[in-house]
Amino acid sequence: MTIQFKQKVSALFPYDFTGEIMQVVNHFGLDIVKQDYTADGIHMLFEVPIAKVGEVSKGIIERRGGKIKLEKD
């Protein structure tokens, strides 16, 4: 049995970025913990394997030139 430690990462992004965010989520097989739809866009919380946090963050940020706000718990 393999234990994989994960970190929660939240992203706040405009609705029109959803497709690109979902590409990253699917590419890395991330678990979406929560999604909230607001007037400002979507706030999504997902779990990322600790070894992949940097790679996932870079993949998300590069897709929209820093217009996506990420926070790590």
C-alpha positions, -999 to +999 in steps of 0.1 A: +000+000+000+014+034-010+006+065+010+005+097-009+006+130+009-014+158-006-017+196-002-048+216-007-045+243-033-072+268-041-076+287-074-098+317-081-104+323-118-129+338-143-155+315-158-139+316-192-107+300-178-126+268-167-116+247-197-079+254-192-081+247-154-099+215-161-071+204-185-046+208-157-069+190-132-074+161-156-037+160-167-025+155-131-055+135-119-063+160-092-092+156-068-116+186-067-127+190-031-150+220-035-162+245-062-180+278-055-195+299-082-193+336-074-198+369-093-160+371-097-156+336-111-150+302-098-132+293-065-120+258-068-102+238-040-083+207-050-058+182-036-024+180-052+002+154-044+030+172-026+056+162-051+035+178-079+025+211-062+052+232-080+045+216-114+007+220-110+010+256-099+033+264-128+010+247-153-020+268-140-002+301-138+014+297-173-020+291-189-033+326-182-002+348-176-008+352-139-045+361-140-053+331-118-049+335-080-035+304-063-033+298-025-018+268-008-031+255+026 
